[in-house]
Amino acid sequence: MNMEEDRMISMEDGAGGELMGQLISQEILPLFKDGQGEVSLEDLDDSAVLGDIVVSTDSHTVKPIFFSGGDIGSLAVCGTINDILALGGMPVGLTLAMVIPEGFRLSKLRRILKNAAEICNDNEVPVIAGDTKVVGRDDLDEPIVTTTGIGRRHQLLDSNFELAGGRKYRWLSDKNLNPGDKIIVTGTVGDHGMTILSEREGYGFEGEIKSDMAALLEVMDTALSVGGVASAKDPTRGGLANTLNEFASKSDLGIIVDEKEIPIKRWVASAGELLGIDPLNVGNEGKMVLAVHPTRAEKVLKALHETKDGRDAAIIGEVVEDVDGVVLKTEVGGHRVLEVPIGDPVPRIC
Amino acid sequence: MNMEEDRMISMEDGAGGELMGQLISQEILPLFKDGQGEVSLEDLDDSAVLGDIVVSTDSHTVKPIFFSGGDIGSLAVCGTINDILALGGMPVGLTLAMVIPEGFRLSKLRRILKNAAEICNDNEVPVIAGDTKVVGRDDLDEPIVTTTGIGRRHQLLDSNFELAGGRKYRWLSDKNLNPGDKIIVTGTVGDHGMTILSEREGYGFEGEIKSDMAALLEVMDTALSVGGVASAKDPTRGGLANTLNEFASKSDLGIIVDEKEIPIKRWVASAGELLGIDPLNVGNEGKMVLAVHPTRAEKVLKALHETKDGRDAAIIGEVVEDVDGVVLKTEVGGHRVLEVPIGDPVPRIC
């Protein structure tokens, strides 16, 4: 190998955007024999399918570890539950592995564990196995929490089949989109990423800032009970922009999004302007993006408005055949391509 | 909370010994509702059971990340495969989550991934989902690799039922021991921990040092095909001493071990003397400790001697009723209690 090839890993390699996609597809996938599952490593979904089981894993490195609306423990549990839900699974258990720096306060560890346990207990998703490692205080700055979720096929996926216009999907894979499907986002975007960044930078935004962190069991149960959902994805690293582009590229279709329909909180928009960061590019931790059959989209939307975490849901766009990638109809009437962020502009948000 | 309660986390809290057990039982278990599985979080096994699925997770922080006989990637895969096997599972898939410090060389990442993939591919255990995070170079010294394994019940566990003298175990839990069971260790002990420590301290031991790292599918297939295996456990953190004590305490029985029967490589014994560390207290990454029905123990041993990773297997002791804990019959004819190590004397060995 020449020196040029042996580059150094950069923050963007782990930011959920295009560079991370390259790293995974060029360096990781060629090495590992594929598991031949219906949704396997090669599909680059957040979760994978093994028979009737969905599995998803995430190492959480969020900094600060305590933030408005959550902390690394509850975030890890919510994030993994949502990844299982996004593929059409029902989470039935989690594993929790912690790496803790020596000298970390037991009181802080207790808070992290208590918050994680609250989400697990409230949602009846037990932690079934764990691991605890301690490393030197000079070797790691803050704890790392890795959660792996195990799910079974959601029982409502079966009833969903007929409602989705005759299409049959065993799982809500990213590649299931069809022309005409409506794109629903289940609430305001950018809250989590902007919270983390604002706290790091010391901006307060008059006390409004709060992560949207939530476990979306009710949201997904509700959407699936109406039916017509072809795909679902939680827009974490890389934000809504990344999620829509993954939908488009994996389904080999285009998506047209109406910018004015995208729900964004006022403080998030202000923070975005102040910090020069597009809220569509930053991570969410309590949202789903759904592709829904046109005959069911309004019904799904109405039902979501009755849920705790779906009150602000909106239909923001449509899947089309004659467009490449994701095109944003801007508020002033123009069009622009909504690109895959090179990397999440906010590192360590999850 | 008073200041005394709010102590700082120490290396021993993550070392697999008594302090880690206290941390888990006092701080973690009371918070989380139990999953009600046959082997759940409360059993404090390395793996847990969910219906007919075994799940196990481990964050790997080994340092140095490349060592004689392996590296952090292959170690993570072997360790997780062995944890699944130890409960009587057959590994069917793994997840792999990496946290990498910014500035880490791509060439090193490639080596780690290549070595991990080799173990996965050779043993037909696919990686089905992954995660990649990058954190600042000042925030983490070396990559952390977290693997979670998913397994199904080993098909040989069924044939095992009748052979085990009428006892029926759906899983090879730590608490299955019965008086009279023979304790088999599948090879020499202390190799891995002593390798890591020797490399860190710069001792060479004439080039003999090498970790025992191995995925033990053949070893477990072989033992289960003979039958009579009640429990199995891989003696990682805390070594053989910790494993035997867990067997004894969870089964509420005693174990008598004949010190002269414990297989130990010459260089491991020398390193132990030089460094003042008991090889029975340091971790292994390619060994199983089995409790086997007395009528099958010799047959299991003979079959293990024909396997690649079980050549040096030995019967080292017996389960008894009238003893508390683990008692070592020393080579000079005395007896001493083999205690649970307070913490592994070698941190970051896995």
Boltz contact constraints between the chains, C-beta under 6 A:
constraints:
  - contact:
      token1: [A, 1]
      token2: [B, 107]
      max_distance: 6.0
  - contact:
      token1: [A, 6]
      token2: [B, 105]
      max_distance: 6.0
  - contact:
      token1: [A, 6]
      token2: [B, 106]
      max_distance: 6.0
  - contact:
      token1: [A, 6]
      token2: [B, 107]
      max_distance: 6.0
  - contact:
      token1: [A, 7]
      token2: [B, 106]
      max_distance: 6.0
  - contact:
      token1: [A, 8]
      token2: [B, 103]
      max_distance: 6.0
  - contact:
      token1: [A, 9]
      token2: [B, 100]
      max_distance: 6.0
  - contact:
      token1: [A, 9]
      token2: [B, 104]
      max_distance: 6.0
  - contact:
      token1: [A, 9]
      token2: [B, 134]
      max_distance: 6.0
  - contact:
      token1: [A, 11]
      token2: [B, 102]
      max_distance: 6.0
  - contact:
      token1: [A, 11]
      token2: [B, 134]
      max_distance: 6.0
  - contact:
      token1: [A, 13]
      token2: [B, 134]
      max_distance: 6.0
  - contact:
      token1: [A, 14]
      token2: [B, 132]
      max_distance: 6.0
  - contact:
      token1: [A, 14]
      token2: [B, 133]
      max_distance: 6.0
  - contact:
      token1: [A, 14]
      token2: [B, 134]
      max_distance: 6.0
  - contact:
      token1: [A, 28]
      token2: [B, 113]
      max_distance: 6.0
  - contact:
      token1: [A, 31]
      token2: [B, 113]
      max_distance: 6.0
  - contact:
      token1: [A, 31]
      token2: [B, 114]
      max_distance: 6.0
  - contact:
      token1: [A, 31]
      token2: [B, 117]
      max_distance: 6.0
  - contact:
      token1: [A, 32]
      token2: [B, 117]
      max_distance: 6.0
  - contact:
      token1: [A, 32]
      token2: [B, 120]
      max_distance: 6.0
  - contact:
      token1: [A, 32]
      token2: [B, 127]
      max_distance: 6.0
  - contact:
      token1: [A, 33]
      token2: [B, 121]
      max_distance: 6.0
  - contact:
      token1: [A, 35]
      token2: [B, 93]
      max_distance: 6.0
  - contact:
      token1: [A, 35]
      token2: [B, 126]
      max_distance: 6.0
  - contact:
      token1: [A, 35]
      token2: [B, 128]
      max_distance: 6.0
  - contact:
      token1: [A, 40]
      token2: [B, 128]
      max_distance: 6.0
  - contact:
      token1: [A, 41]
      token2: [B, 127]
      max_distance: 6.0
  - contact:
      token1: [A, 41]
      token2: [B, 128]
      max_distance: 6.0
  - contact:
      token1: [A, 47]
      token2: [B, 129]
      max_distance: 6.0
  - contact:
      token1: [A, 48]
      token2: [B, 128]
      max_distance: 6.0
  - contact:
      token1: [A, 48]
      token2: [B, 129]
      max_distance: 6.0
  - contact:
      token1: [A, 50]
      token2: [B, 93]
      max_distance: 6.0
  - contact:
      token1: [A, 50]
      token2: [B, 128]
      max_distance: 6.0
  - contact:
      token1: [A, 55]
      token2: [B, 95]
      max_distance: 6.0
  - contact:
      token1: [A, 55]
      token2: [B, 128]
      max_distance: 6.0
  - contact:
      token1: [A, 55]
      token2: [B, 129]
      max_distance: 6.0
  - contact:
      token1: [A, 56]
      token2: [B, 129]
      max_distance: 6.0
  - contact:
      token1: [A, 57]
      token2: [B, 95]
      max_distance: 6.0
  - contact:
      token1: [A, 57]
      token2: [B, 97]
      max_distance: 6.0
  - contact:
      token1: [A, 57]
      token2: [B, 129]
      max_distance: 6.0
  - contact:
      token1: [A, 57]
      token2: [B, 131]
      max_distance: 6.0
  - contact:
      token1: [A, 57]
      token2: [B, 148]
      max_distance: 6.0
  - contact:
      token1: [A, 58]
      token2: [B, 131]
      max_distance: 6.0
  - contact:
      token1: [A, 59]
      token2: [B, 97]
      max_distance: 6.0
  - contact:
      token1: [A, 59]
      token2: [B, 99]
      max_distance: 6.0
  - contact:
      token1: [A, 59]
      token2: [B, 131]
      max_distance: 6.0
  - contact:
      token1: [A, 59]
      token2: [B, 133]
      max_distance: 6.0
  - contact:
      token1: [A, 59]
      token2: [B, 146]
      max_distance: 6.0
  - contact:
      token1: [A, 61]
      token2: [B, 99]
      max_distance: 6.0
  - contact:
      token1: [A, 61]
      token2: [B, 133]
      max_distance: 6.0
  - contact:
      token1: [A, 61]
      token2: [B, 135]
      max_distance: 6.0
  - contact:
      token1: [A, 93]
      token2: [B, 35]
      max_distance: 6.0
  - contact:
      token1: [A, 93]
      token2: [B, 50]
      max_distance: 6.0
  - contact:
      token1: [A, 95]
      token2: [B, 55]
      max_distance: 6.0
  - contact:
      token1: [A, 95]
      token2: [B, 57]
      max_distance: 6.0
  - contact:
      token1: [A, 95]
      token2: [B, 148]
      max_distance: 6.0
  - contact:
      token1: [A, 97]
      token2: [B, 57]
      max_distance: 6.0
  - contact:
      token1: [A, 97]
      token2: [B, 59]
      max_distance: 6.0
  - contact:
      token1: [A, 97]
      token2: [B, 146]
      max_distance: 6.0
  - contact:
      token1: [A, 99]
      token2: [B, 59]
      max_distance: 6.0
  - contact:
      token1: [A, 99]
      token2: [B, 61]
      max_distance: 6.0
  - contact:
      token1: [A, 99]
      token2: [B, 144]
      max_distance: 6.0
  - contact:
      token1: [A, 100]
      token2: [B, 9]
      max_distance: 6.0
  - contact:
      token1: [A, 102]
      token2: [B, 11]
      max_distance: 6.0
  - contact:
      token1: [A, 103]
      token2: [B, 8]
      max_distance: 6.0
  - contact:
      token1: [A, 104]
      token2: [B, 9]
      max_distance: 6.0
  - contact:
      token1: [A, 105]
      token2: [B, 6]
      max_distance: 6.0
  - contact:
      token1: [A, 106]
      token2: [B, 6]
      max_distance: 6.0
  - contact:
      token1: [A, 106]
      token2: [B, 7]
      max_distance: 6.0
  - contact:
      token1: [A, 107]
      token2: [B, 1]
      max_distance: 6.0
  - contact:
      token1: [A, 107]
      token2: [B, 6]
      max_distance: 6.0
  - contact:
      token1: [A, 113]
      token2: [B, 28]
      max_distance: 6.0
  - contact:
      token1: [A, 113]
      token2: [B, 31]
      max_distance: 6.0
  - contact:
      token1: [A, 114]
      token2: [B, 31]
      max_distance: 6.0
  - contact:
      token1: [A, 117]
      token2: [B, 31]
      max_distance: 6.0
  - contact:
      token1: [A, 117]
      token2: [B, 32]
      max_distance: 6.0
  - contact:
      token1: [A, 120]
      token2: [B, 32]
      max_distance: 6.0
  - contact:
      token1: [A, 121]
      token2: [B, 33]
      max_distance: 6.0
  - contact:
      token1: [A, 126]
      token2: [B, 35]
      max_distance: 6.0
  - contact:
      token1: [A, 127]
      token2: [B, 32]
      max_distance: 6.0
  - contact:
      token1: [A, 127]
      token2: [B, 41]
      max_distance: 6.0
  - contact:
      token1: [A, 128]
      token2: [B, 35]
      max_distance: 6.0
  - contact:
      token1: [A, 128]
      token2: [B, 40]
      max_distance: 6.0
  - contact:
      token1: [A, 128]
      token2: [B, 41]
      max_distance: 6.0
  - contact:
      token1: [A, 128]
      token2: [B, 48]
      max_distance: 6.0
  - contact:
      token1: [A, 128]
      token2: [B, 50]
      max_distance: 6.0
  - contact:
      token1: [A, 128]
      token2: [B, 55]
      max_distance: 6.0
  - contact:
      token1: [A, 129]
      token2: [B, 47]
      max_distance: 6.0
  - contact:
      token1: [A, 129]
      token2: [B, 48]
      max_distance: 6.0
  - contact:
      token1: [A, 129]
      token2: [B, 55]
      max_distance: 6.0
  - contact:
      token1: [A, 129]
      token2: [B, 56]
      max_distance: 6.0
  - contact:
      token1: [A, 129]
      token2: [B, 57]
      max_distance: 6.0
  - contact:
      token1: [A, 131]
      token2: [B, 57]
      max_distance: 6.0
  - contact:
      token1: [A, 131]
      token2: [B, 58]
      max_distance: 6.0
  - contact:
      token1: [A, 131]
      token2: [B, 59]
      max_distance: 6.0
  - contact:
      token1: [A, 132]
      token2: [B, 14]
      max_distance: 6.0
  - contact:
      token1: [A, 133]
      token2: [B, 14]
      max_distance: 6.0
  - contact:
      token1: [A, 133]
      token2: [B, 59]
      max_distance: 6.0
  - contact:
      token1: [A, 133]
      token2: [B, 61]
      max_distance: 6.0
  - contact:
      token1: [A, 134]
      token2: [B, 9]
      max_distance: 6.0
  - contact:
      token1: [A, 134]
      token2: [B, 11]
      max_distance: 6.0
  - contact:
      token1: [A, 134]
      token2: [B, 13]
      max_distance: 6.0
  - contact:
      token1: [A, 134]
      token2: [B, 14]
      max_distance: 6.0
  - contact:
      token1: [A, 135]
      token2: [B, 61]
      max_distance: 6.0
  - contact:
      token1: [A, 139]
      token2: [B, 141]
      max_distance: 6.0
  - contact:
      token1: [A, 140]
      token2: [B, 140]
      max_distance: 6.0
  - contact:
      token1: [A, 141]
      token2: [B, 139]
      max_distance: 6.0
  - contact:
      token1: [A, 144]
      token2: [B, 99]
      max_distance: 6.0
  - contact:
      token1: [A, 146]
      token2: [B, 59]
      max_distance: 6.0
  - contact:
      token1: [A, 146]
      token2: [B, 97]
      max_distance: 6.0
  - contact:
      token1: [A, 146]
      token2: [B, 146]
      max_distance: 6.0
  - contact:
      token1: [A, 148]
      token2: [B, 57]
      max_distance: 6.0
  - contact:
      token1: [A, 148]
      token2: [B, 95]
      max_distance: 6.0
  - contact:
      token1: [A, 148]
      token2: [B, 148]
      max_distance: 6.0
